[in-house]
Amino acid sequence: MTQESTIKLFDDKKIRVHWDDESEEWYFSIVDIVGVLTESANPNNYWKVLKNRLLKEGSQLVTNCNQLKMQSRDGKYYKTDVADTEQVLRLIQSIPSPKAEPFKLWLARVGNERIEEIEDPEIGIDRLMEIYLRKGYSKEWVNQRLKSIEIRKELTDEWERRGVKKGQEYAILTDEITKAWSSLTTKQYKWLKDLKKENLRDHMTNLELVLNMLAEATTTEISKEKNPQTFDENKAIAKQGGTIAGNTRKEIEEKTGKPIISNLNAKQLENKDKKSK
């Protein structure tokens, strides 16, 4: 497992951050976050007291948090309590601080939006389009991306009908499709585009996105016809669907003389488009 440690700025103060390639998660130093939000002279002691209070309240945050060796101010590495993004958001809710209040308001707003979207899914689609447009994507690309979400949902619905388990099994089948059409595993593809937690599809070119949609839509149709009964049968079908899109990719590359798989991510694509105008 390759590991990457980095320092990120948060409100002009440093928070130690660690990226885990295997779990594909960011881990943040809890003591650093506590120090920033509380401005305590002794964040270690503050966290110790808070930890005891959370345990008494029955919170799983303390039980589930991990420890990683992180570099301290003296240059040495010590075991440090760390939290992933979800745990950090839970931690923020437990800290009575003016600096934490904006995060709490944001969490409340996001929670309210999710409830609205459950009651009316169209609201979620409209918000998603707005988010992509604010990020600088073209309307044409956004429409295509929304279509890819629909195709992906049809595929996962089909997998669910076939008894495929969410999580690891979905990831394995997705990897089979990606390898078959792009010749890269999902992880290799993300490495190529220098991505971590970001969604790979959000960083595909138009043609990459089209081929990925073709691979997933084809897999869905083959599955409906063949009615796979086991995970291995679903895996074989995933490979078949991806291979059909992979053959299309090779034909396009042969005709154009250019590779379709690109190392460009969304930000680079945006800059490229601006320069070409």
ABEGO torsion letter per residue (X at the ends): XBBBBBBBBBGGBBBBBBBBAAAGBBBBBAAAAAAAAAGBABAAAAAAAAAAAAAAAGBAAAAABBBBBBBBAAGBBBBBBBBBAAAAAAAAAABBBAAAAAAAAAAAAAAAAAAAAAABAAAAAAAAAAAAAAAGBBAAAAAAAAAAAAAAAAAAAAAAAAGBBBEAAAAAAAAAAAAAAAGBBAAAAAAAAGBBABBAAAABBAAAAAAAAAAAAAAAAAAAAAGBABAAAAAAAAAAAAAAAAAAAAAAAAAAGBBABBABBAAAAAAAAAAAX
